[in-house]
Each structure stands twice: as C-alpha cells, then as structure tokens.
Amino acid sequence: MNTTPETIGYVIGGSLKEGLFARLTVPSDQVQEGAFVVVEHNNVNYYGLVVDIRLTASDPQFAQEMNENRLPQAMAGILNQHTLFTELEIMPVLMQNIGSGETLTDEQESKPVNTHPLPVKMLPPHHSFVRQATSFDVKEVFNTREEDAFVIGSTREQGHPIHLDLAKLTKRSSGIFGATGTGKSYLTRMILAGIINNNKSAVLLFDMHDEYAFGDTSSDTGKSVPGLKNKFGQRVKVCALGSSTTIQGNQPDFNLVFEYSDITTADIEMLMRELNLRETTPTTLAALENSFKQNWFETFKNMNEFGDDDERSVAYWAKNTGVNQMAAEGLHQKLKKLFQKDYLVSRTAKNPVNEIIDALKNKRSVILSFAKYETDLDYLMVTNLLTRKIRQEWEQMTTNYNRNKSNPGSKDAVEPVPLVIALEEAHKLLNREMADQTAFSIIAREMRKYYVTLLIIDQRPSKIYDEVMSQLGTRICGWLGDENDISAVLSGLSGRDSLRGMLARLQPTEEVLMVGFGVPMPIPIRSRRYDEKFWKELLKQNSLTEVEKRKSNDILFRLD
C-alpha cells in the first residue's frame, strides 16, 4: 500500500548559482551526501542531489555551549530543538510540472506545462517541503524507452533501480574511470553486455589483459566469473593477436596478423617515444616511402645492416637517395623491434582485418585479445593500425549512405551499424603527447557523425588529453584518490564543484557517480554485481514478450 513520502525538511534559502539550502527536520544521520531528493511546491517537483550537510545554529552561542550543563534536561531539549539544526545544500538539476488533476483557469492553461523533467530555470519559494525521492520519482526522471533501458545499479539509500539509456550512451563517446581495484573492469563488462544484448551497436574491444572474452576469477569472492564470449556465443567473435595464439588455453575465432604493406610511415611516427626515434626520422621515412611506395616497410626490413657497397644495404640506399646514412642506419636498428614481431607478416592467405570489419558490419562484436603481447609498443602499433582501417571503412559507408539514402533500392543505401570502440589503458593512446597522432583522438572529436564512438576505460583520467575528455558525453566513475583525476573527470560539467566532494567520498568498491549525456541528472549509485544473477536477468529479457517486459518493468519500479 502506497503511503505519502516523509518530509525531511524545508527550504530556507538559495539561488540558481549556489543551489538550495534546506533545514532538516529529521535526525542528521538519516540523510547522506548524494541523496536524491525532491522539493515540492504547487504541483512542481524539483529534483536534486544533496551535495553538502552542515551542522549549524540560529546563534553560535547555542552551538558552542552545552545547554544540558546549565539548564534542566527538559528545557535544554526544547532549546536545542529550536536553536540547533542540520542544513542541507541541494543542487537542483531538473524540474517537472506533475499536474494537479484539477480544472485549470484560463490563466493557468495559457502557461506552458512540462510533462517531462526539464533543466531547472526557477526556484521553489521559502519553506517548500523536501523529501527523499521515491521509486516513482526515479521512474519519472530516469524513464527511457524500454528497449534502450539498462539497469546499471540502484540508489544508495532506498535501492531504487537506476536505468542507463544505452541509445544515448552509444551516440557519443563515453568514459569509465576508477582507481585500480574499484571494480571498473566488472562494471565495463556489464555495460558492454548491455550494449551487445541491446543489439543496436557493435563493439570492438581492445582487451589488454585477456579479461573480457572467457572470463576470470573474482578477486573478492574467488569464484569464476563468465566472459562475454561465454554468454553471447557467436554474437561475439574473439580474435587473438599473432598467428597460432590461444587465450587462456581457449581457441579464438581467428588470429590477427597484419601484412607489411598495411604499415604506413605515419604509423611509425606515432611510435617516436616508444622506439626512441630521432627528429630526423620523418625525413628518412618520407624518403623510404618515396623510394618504395607501399612496400617500404618490407623492403627496408630486408636491407642488410652493413656494407656501403652492397646494393641491398641501408648505407647504399641512403647514399644513392641523398639521405643521411647514420640516420637511416639508426632507424633500421630501432625498427628491429617491429621487424621481429610475428604478427607482422609478408602475406596472409586470408585477411583477418577484413574479417574483423565484416563481423562488425554485421553487428557481431569483436574482442581483440593481446595475449602474450603486453608491451606499450604492441598496444600502440596494433590499435592504431586496426582503428585507422575501421575509421576509413565507416567514413566510406556513411558517405555512400548519405548519397544514396533517397534511393532505397541502391545497395549503398544501407545505414552503417553504430560502432563502439572500447579502449583499455586509454591514457597510453590519448595522452597529451600521443592524442593528435592516433586515430582515437579523431574518433572522439569527429566520428560521431560516422556512427563511431569511443568507450575509454582508465584509472588515470588526468593523463588523458583535455580535448578528448571534453568530448565524452557520459562519464561513469568509481572512487579516485588523486585530486587531479577527480578534476579531470568533472571538467566541463556544470555543478562540478558540488560533485567534487561526492566523487572523492565514494566507497572504494561498488559505488559510482554517473554524469553526462546518458543520464538525465548526476547520480551516485550502488552498482550491480557482475554475477550469475545479473546474467539471468539480462538474458531473460530476450525471451520475454512485450507484455511481459512491461510487467517486469512495473515490478522494478513499484512504489514502496
């Protein structure tokens, strides 16, 4: 049976800039920072978050002296009740006219009525009542189309389910952040599972530590947890870097190798720091490309290291091309790290890059496992090579679609499949030094119009280039201990000063703050656990009829 929500306080002041201040009428330990609250006035609900809690008094003297020591207990209690109180600072985010069910006057009918929550542009008056949000309020604010709704967790106080809008999440680049050990990899798995299950976008995941395809063991329970391949079968293709490579003893769907002709001089320039290349390197690379065109890498690899008069030597080529001999020989020496990589080959019988692209174009998600190749050099080289080709393919598909969508009969009038590229250890590719040299920075800035977005996963967001961070529509963040990391996650967001303390005081595990495009308002939540219960509830949705789905959704949101 539904009951009227309990009032916890009333408004005593505030402004749009500073937020609302409310006097608490219940014990201070009944409300915590980050609580989702509602301010009510004249059939308008103002939805907001508690961002600060202060103990205050009508006069400082009453707070500084123990009234119980100088007055009878009953009198001291009455005095404390009227002079000592707790003050809440509330950040109002949304407002909604919920209607009254009464007949409206002509003047009332002439005023616009918002039936959906809108950004706050006015304030409730003094003494408006404040209460904790109910499951109905949560549904009003976080309501989304059922096919795009994904339960990511619940409110921390009452446990009301919070939905993440997968359609919004994938329309813009997003980020998942948290210090090491906060569970961000499990949170990432849940979100990727939701995207794959939603079946509207394909996912390409660069898996640095072989965690996502076939699962691993939970560090806190010691139990085996499933991977995405285990649960989605052929909807997820697993690719291992290098020929004949296996993943934790499991056979991948195919192995990824690149032909030498796939490598451009720009790919090498991106590795300036990892290979310790000199400032003269771009000049030498340009000469190689001019001499040997697309085959420059293989030809250079096969050159002899010594012998000025040997026509097959580096020195002979440099001398006859007008390139500094020491620079050419130094570059050849440093590229040996790449010459020795067995995932770079002269020819392939079947092009694995095309296999990956074909799978993604058919809404088959792909997990690329790096297996034994765990160096930064491998990560930078492979991700940039593959992403550059994918970017070119999606740009071409989008161009063809835009040209031919008015002609439905054309084979090119097919809308590209939205693609989410998930990138672990993102700061290695998107730091200030590297961002402009990789394809990922371009994807974050420009590729949304070509149906490609990024999902970056990282423990050091302060290391990521500011311009890339500014492009992230949705940010989901666990506990961070570094002040610079906290500032980076909240950069460019309204109300960031109010959210800073909330983010810093999250529990080390299973609590995250969600902000940005994918959620209607900032909200700290207790995330779901990545376990069999999660998978049963997620995969069960596929077999429900539309009527059953609606009933299931109503149960999730029933009022207390």
C-alpha positions in Angstrom: 0.0 0.0 0.0 1.4 3.4 -1.0 2.0 6.0 1.6 2.8 9.7 1.4 6.6 10.1 1.4 8.0 11.5 4.6 9.1 15.1 4.6 12.7 15.5 5.8 13.0 19.3 5.7 12.0 22.6 4.2 13.8 25.3 2.0 15.3 28.2 3.9 17.2 29.9 1.1 19.3 29.5 -2.1 19.9 30.6 -5.6 20.3 29.1 -9.1 24.0 29.6 -8.9 24.6 28.4 -5.3 21.8 25.8 -5.1 19.1 25.4 -2.4 19.5 25.4 1.4 17.1 23.3 3.5 16.6 22.9 7.2 16.5 19.2 8.2 13.6 18.1 10.3 14.8 14.5 10.9 18.0 13.3 12.6 21.1 14.2 10.6 22.2 10.6 10.3 19.1 9.8 8.2 20.4 11.7 5.1 23.7 11.2 3.4 25.7 13.2 0.8 24.5 12.3 -2.7 20.9 11.6 -1.6 18.4 12.0 -4.4 15.7 14.4 -3.0 12.6 16.2 -4.3 11.5 19.7 -3.4 7.7 20.1 -3.8 5.8 23.3 -4.5 2.5 24.0 -6.3 2.5 20.7 -8.3 6.1 21.3 -9.4 8.8 18.8 -8.4 12.4 20.0 -8.2 14.7 17.0 -8.5 18.2 17.4 -7.0 21.1 15.9 -5.0 22.3 16.6 -1.5 25.9 17.9 -2.1 26.7 19.1 1.4 25.5 18.6 5.0 26.2 21.2 7.7 25.6 21.4 11.4 24.5 25.0 12.3 22.6 27.0 14.8 20.3 30.1 15.0 23.0 31.6 17.2 26.6 30.4 17.5 26.4 30.6 21.3 23.9 27.7 21.4 26.2 25.5 19.4 29.3 26.3 21.5 27.7 25.7 24.9 26.2 22.5 26.3 22.7 23.6 27.3 22.3 20.3 29.3 25.1 21.5 31.7 23.3 24.8 32.7 19.6 24.1 32.2 17.1 21.3 33.3 17.1 18.4 30.8 13.6 19.1 29.5 14.3 22.8 29.0 17.7 22.1 27.3 16.0 19.6 25.0 13.4 22.2 23.9 16.1 24.8 23.4 18.3 22.5 21.4 15.4 21.6 19.2 14.7 25.2 18.3 18.2 26.5 18.0 20.4 23.7 16.7 19.7 22.2 13.3 21.2 20.5 10.3 21.3 22.3 7.0 21.3 20.6 3.6 22.9 22.1 0.5 20.9 20.8 -2.5 22.0 21.0 -6.1 18.7 21.3 -8.1 19.0 19.8 -11.6 15.5 19.1 -13.0 12.0 20.4 -12.6 8.7 18.9 -13.6 5.1 20.0 -13.5 3.3 16.9 -12.3 -0.2 18.4 -12.7 -3.0 18.5 -10.1 -5.9 16.8 -11.7 -8.0 19.9 -11.1 -9.7 22.1 -13.6 -7.4 24.8 -14.8 -8.2 28.5 -15.1 -7.7 30.3 -18.4 -4.6 31.9 -17.0 -3.2 28.5 -15.9 -4.0 26.9 -19.3 -2.0 29.7 -21.0 1.1 28.8 -19.2 3.3 26.0 -20.6 3.3 22.8 -18.7 6.2 20.4 -18.8 5.2 16.8 -18.5 8.8 15.6 -18.6 11.6 16.8 -16.4 13.5 19.9 -17.7 16.5 21.8 -16.5 15.9 24.0 -13.6 15.3 27.6 -14.5 13.4 28.8 -11.4 13.4 28.1 -7.7 10.8 27.0 -5.2 9.9 29.6 -2.5 10.9 29.5 1.1 9.5 26.7 3.3 8.8 24.4 0.3 8.9 20.8 1.6 11.9 18.5 0.9 11.6 14.7 0.8 13.6 11.7 -0.3 12.9 10.5 -3.8 10.5 7.6 -4.2 10.6 4.8 -6.8 8.0 6.8 -8.7 10.3 9.9 -8.8 13.2 7.7 -10.0 11.0 6.3 -12.8 9.9 9.8 -13.8 13.5 11.1 -14.1 15.3 8.0 -15.4 12.5 6.8 -17.6 13.7 5.8 -21.1 12.5 3.6 -24.0 12.2 0.1 -22.7 14.4 -1.4 -25.5 17.2 1.0 -24.5 16.9 0.8 -20.7 19.6 -1.0 -18.8 19.6 -1.3 -15.0 23.1 -0.4 -14.0 22.5 -0.1 -10.3 20.3 1.4 -7.6 20.1 4.4 -5.4 22.2 4.1 -2.3 19.5 5.0 0.2 16.4 3.1 -0.8 17.7 0.7 -3.5 15.5 2.1 -6.3 16.7 0.8 -9.7 18.6 3.3 -12.0 18.4 2.9 -15.7 21.2 3.9 -18.1 20.0 4.9 -21.6 22.0 2.7 -23.9 20.9 4.7 -27.0 22.2 7.9 -25.6 25.3 6.2 -24.2 26.4 5.0 -27.6 25.6 8.1 -29.5 28.5 10.0 -28.0 31.9 8.9 -26.7 31.9 8.0 -23.0 34.3 7.0 -20.3 34.5 4.6 -17.3 37.0 5.7 -14.7 38.2 4.5 -11.3 41.3 3.7 -9.3 42.8 0.3 -9.5 40.8 -2.2 -7.6 37.5 -0.3 -7.7 35.8 -2.8 -10.0 35.8 -0.8 -13.2 36.6 -3.8 -15.4 33.5 -5.6 -14.0 31.4 -2.5 -14.5 32.7 -2.3 -18.0 31.7 -5.9 -18.7 28.2 -5.2 -17.5 27.8 -2.2 -19.7 29.3 -3.9 -22.7 26.9 -6.9 -22.1 24.0 -4.4 -22.1 25.2 -2.9 -25.4 25.6 -6.2 -27.0 22.3 -7.5 -25.7 20.6 -4.3 -27.0 21.7 -5.4 -30.5 21.8 -1.9 -31.9 25.5 -1.3 -31.9 28.6 -3.5 -32.5 31.5 -3.4 -30.1 35.2 -3.6 -30.8 37.1 -4.1 -27.5 40.8 -3.9 -27.2 41.4 -6.4 -24.3 44.9 -5.7 -22.9 44.7 -8.3 -20.1 42.6 -11.1 -21.5 39.7 -10.4 -19.1 36.7 -10.0 -21.2 36.3 -12.9 -23.6 36.5 -16.0 -21.5 36.2 -14.5 -18.0 38.5 -14.8 -15.0 38.3 -15.3 -11.2 36.7 -12.7 -8.9 39.3 -11.2 -6.5 36.9 -10.8 -3.7 34.8 -14.0 -3.9 37.3 -16.4 -5.5 34.6 -17.6 -7.9 34.9 -17.9 -11.6 33.1 -15.2 -13.5 32.0 -15.6 -17.1 33.2 -13.7 -20.1 31.2 -12.1 -22.9 32.0 -14.9 -25.3 30.8 -17.5 -22.8 27.4 -15.9 -22.7 26.8 -14.5 -26.1 28.3 -17.2 -28.3 28.5 -16.4 -31.9 27.3 -12.8 -31.3 30.8 -12.2 -30.0 33.9 -13.0 -32.1 37.2 -13.4 -30.3 40.4 -12.5 -32.1 43.9 -13.2 -30.7 46.9 -11.2 -31.8 49.5 -13.2 -33.5 49.3 -16.5 -35.5 48.5 -19.6 -33.6 47.9 -17.7 -30.4 45.4 -19.0 -27.8 43.7 -17.1 -25.0 44.0 -18.8 -21.6 44.0 -22.1 -23.4 40.9 -21.2 -25.4 41.0 -21.2 -29.2 39.9 -17.8 -30.7 37.6 -17.5 -33.7 40.5 -16.2 -35.7 44.0 -14.7 -35.3 45.1 -11.2 -36.2 48.2 -10.5 -38.3 49.0 -7.6 -40.5 50.7 -7.5 -43.8 53.8 -5.3 -44.1 52.0 -3.3 -46.8 49.4 -2.3 -44.1 52.0 -0.2 -42.3 52.3 3.5 -43.2 55.1 5.9 -42.3 52.6 7.7 -40.1 52.2 4.5 -38.0 55.9 4.6 -37.3 55.9 8.3 -36.5 53.3 7.6 -33.8 55.9 5.4 -32.1 58.5 8.1 -31.8 58.7 7.8 -28.0 58.4 4.0 -27.7 61.1 3.4 -30.2 63.2 6.4 -29.1 63.4 7.8 -32.6 65.2 10.9 -33.6 64.0 14.2 -35.0 65.4 13.2 -38.4 63.1 10.1 -38.6 60.2 11.7 -40.5 62.7 12.8 -43.3 64.1 9.3 -43.6 60.6 7.7 -43.6 59.4 10.1 -46.3 62.4 9.1 -48.4 61.6 5.4 -47.9 58.0 5.9 -48.9 59.1 7.9 -51.9 61.5 5.1 -53.0 59.4 2.0 -52.4 55.8 3.2 -52.1 53.5 0.8 -50.3 56.3 -1.8 -49.9 58.6 0.5 -48.0 58.5 -1.4 -44.7 59.2 -4.9 -46.1 61.9 -3.5 -48.4 63.6 -1.7 -45.5 63.4 -4.7 -43.3 65.1 -6.9 -45.8 68.0 -4.5 -46.3 71.4 -5.5 -45.0 72.6 -3.6 -42.0 76.2 -3.3 -43.1 78.2 -2.8 -46.3 78.5 0.5 -48.1 78.9 -1.0 -51.5 76.2 -3.7 -51.1 73.3 -2.7 -53.2 71.0 -4.4 -50.6 72.4 -2.4 -47.7 70.9 0.5 -45.8 74.0 2.5 -46.4 73.9 2.0 -50.2 70.3 3.1 -50.3 70.9 6.2 -48.2 73.9 7.2 -50.2 72.0 7.0 -53.5 68.9 8.7 -52.2 70.6 11.6 -50.5 69.6 10.5 -47.0 71.9 10.8 -44.0 73.5 7.4 -43.7 73.7 7.5 -39.9 70.1 8.5 -39.6 69.0 5.6 -42.0 71.1 3.0 -40.2 69.9 4.3 -36.8 66.2 4.0 -37.9 66.8 0.4 -39.2 68.4 -0.6 -35.9 65.5 0.8 -33.9 62.8 -0.7 -36.2 64.2 -4.2 -35.4 61.7 -4.3 -32.5 59.0 -4.3 -35.1 60.8 -6.4 -37.7 60.8 -9.2 -35.1 57.1 -9.1 -34.4 55.4 -12.3 -35.6 52.1 -10.5 -36.0 53.6 -8.6 -38.9 54.0 -10.8 -42.0 54.7 -10.5 -45.7 51.5 -12.1 -46.9 48.3 -13.6 -45.4 46.1 -16.2 -47.0 43.0 -14.7 -45.5 42.9 -11.0 -44.4 42.0 -11.0 -40.7 41.4 -7.2 -40.7 38.6 -7.7 -43.3 37.2 -10.5 -41.1 37.0 -8.1 -38.2 35.4 -5.4 -40.3 32.9 -7.8 -41.8 31.9 -9.1 -38.3 31.4 -5.5 -37.0 29.3 -4.5 -40.1 27.0 -7.5 -39.3 26.5 -6.5 -35.7 29.0 -9.1 -34.4 31.1 -7.7 -31.6 34.8 -8.4 -31.6 37.1 -8.8 -28.6 40.8 -8.4 -29.6 43.0 -10.1 -27.0 46.7 -9.1 -26.9 47.6 -12.4 -25.2 51.4 -12.5 -24.8 51.9 -9.1 -26.5 51.7 -6.9 -23.4 54.1 -4.1 -24.2 53.0 -0.5 -24.9 54.7 -0.8 -28.3 52.4 -3.7 -29.3 49.3 -1.9 -27.9 50.1 1.4 -29.8 51.0 -0.3 -33.0 48.1 -2.7 -33.3 45.3 -0.4 -32.1 46.3 2.4 -34.4 46.7 0.1 -37.4 43.3 -1.5 -36.9 41.4 1.6 -35.9 42.7 3.5 -38.9 41.3 1.0 -41.3 38.0 0.8 -39.5 37.7 4.6 -39.5 38.3 4.6 -43.3 35.6 1.9 -43.8 33.0 3.6 -41.7 33.6 7.0 -43.3 33.1 5.5 -46.7 30.0 3.6 -45.7 28.5 6.8 -44.2 29.3 8.8 -47.3 27.7 6.2 -49.5 24.6 6.1 -47.3 24.2 9.8 -47.3 24.4 9.9 -51.1 22.0 7.1 -51.7 19.5 7.0 -48.8 16.9 8.7 -51.0 17.2 5.7 -53.3 16.2 2.7 -51.1 16.9 0.3 -53.9 20.6 1.1 -54.0 23.0 -1.4 -52.4 24.8 1.6 -50.8 21.6 2.9 -49.2 22.3 0.9 -46.1 22.7 2.8 -42.8 26.0 1.9 -41.2 25.9 -0.2 -38.0 26.8 2.0 -35.0 30.2 1.0 -33.6 31.5 1.4 -30.1 35.3 1.1 -29.8 36.2 0.2 -26.2 39.7 1.1 -25.2 41.5 -0.1 -22.1 44.5 1.8 -20.7 43.3 4.8 -22.7 45.9 7.2 -21.3 48.6 5.4 -23.3 47.0 6.4 -26.5 45.1 9.6 -25.6 47.7 11.4 -23.5 48.7 15.0 -24.5 51.7 13.8 -26.5 50.0 11.0 -28.4 46.4 12.1 -28.9 47.0 14.1 -32.1 48.9 11.2 -33.7 46.4 8.4 -33.2 43.1 7.7 -34.8 41.3 7.7 -31.5 41.5 11.4 -31.0 39.9 11.9 -34.3 37.2 9.4 -33.4 36.4 11.2 -30.2 36.2 14.6 -31.9 34.7 13.8 -35.3 33.5 10.2 -35.8 30.1 10.5 -34.1 28.7 11.7 -37.5 30.2 8.5 -39.0 28.4 6.2 -36.4 31.6 5.5 -34.4 32.2 6.4 -30.8 34.7 5.6 -28.1 34.3 4.0 -24.7 37.5 4.7 -22.8 38.4 2.8 -19.6 41.1 4.2 -17.5 42.4 4.7 -13.9 44.2 7.9 -14.6 41.8 10.3 -16.4 44.1 13.3 -15.7 46.6 11.8 -18.1 44.1 11.9 -21.0 44.2 14.9 -23.3 41.8 17.7 -22.2 40.2 18.0 -25.7 39.4 14.3 -25.7 37.9 14.4 -22.2 35.7 17.3 -23.3 34.1 15.1 -26.0 32.9 12.4 -23.5 29.2 12.6 -23.3 28.7 10.2 -20.4 31.2 9.6 -17.5 30.8 6.8 -15.1 33.3 7.0 -12.3 34.3 5.0 -9.2 36.5 6.1 -6.4 39.5 8.2 -7.3 42.2 9.2 -4.8 44.0 11.7 -6.8 42.7 15.3 -6.9 43.9 15.8 -10.5 42.0 12.7 -11.6 38.8 14.0 -9.9 39.2 17.4 -11.6 39.7 15.7 -15.0 36.5 13.6 -14.7 34.4 16.6 -13.8 36.0 19.0 -16.2 33.5 20.9 -18.4 30.4 19.8 -16.3 28.0 22.2 -14.6 28.0 21.8 -10.9 31.4 20.2 -10.8 32.4 22.0 -7.6 29.4 20.5 -5.9 30.1 17.0 -7.2 33.8 17.0 -6.4 33.4 16.0 -2.7 30.8 13.4 -3.6 33.2 11.7 -6.0 36.0 11.8 -3.6 33.9 10.1 -0.8 32.5 7.2 -2.8 33.0 3.7 -1.3 36.2 2.1 -2.8 34.0 -0.6 -4.5 30.5 -0.9 -5.9 29.7 2.8 -5.8 29.9 5.0 -8.9 28.9 8.5 -9.9 27.2 8.8 -13.2 27.1 12.2 -15.0 26.5 13.4 -18.5 24.5 12.7 -21.7 23.5 9.1 -20.8 21.7 10.1 -17.6 19.2 13.0 -17.1 21.0 14.1 -13.9 24.1 13.3 -11.9 23.5 10.4 -9.6 25.7 8.3 -7.2 24.6 4.7 -7.3 25.4 1.3 -5.9 26.4 -0.7 -9.0 25.1 -4.2 -9.7 27.3 -7.2 -9.1 28.7 -9.0 -12.1 27.4 -12.4 -11.3 25.0 -15.1 -12.5 22.0 -13.2 -11.2 23.0 -10.3 -13.5 23.3 -12.6 -16.5 20.0 -14.4 -15.8 18.1 -11.1 -15.6 19.8 -9.7 -18.7 19.4 -12.7 -20.9 15.9 -13.3 -19.7 14.7 -10.1 -21.3 15.4 -11.6 -24.8 12.8 -14.3 -24.3 10.0 -12.1 -22.8 7.1 -10.9 -24.8 6.4 -7.2 -24.9 3.6 -7.5 -22.4 5.8 -9.5 -20.0 8.5 -6.8 -20.4 6.1 -4.1 -19.4 5.0 -6.1 -16.3 8.6 -6.8 -15.4 9.4 -3.1 -15.7 6.4 -2.2 -13.5 7.6 -4.6 -10.8 11.1 -3.0 -10.8 9.5 0.4 -10.3 6.6 -0.3 -7.9 6.2 2.2 -5.2 7.3 1.3 -1.6 
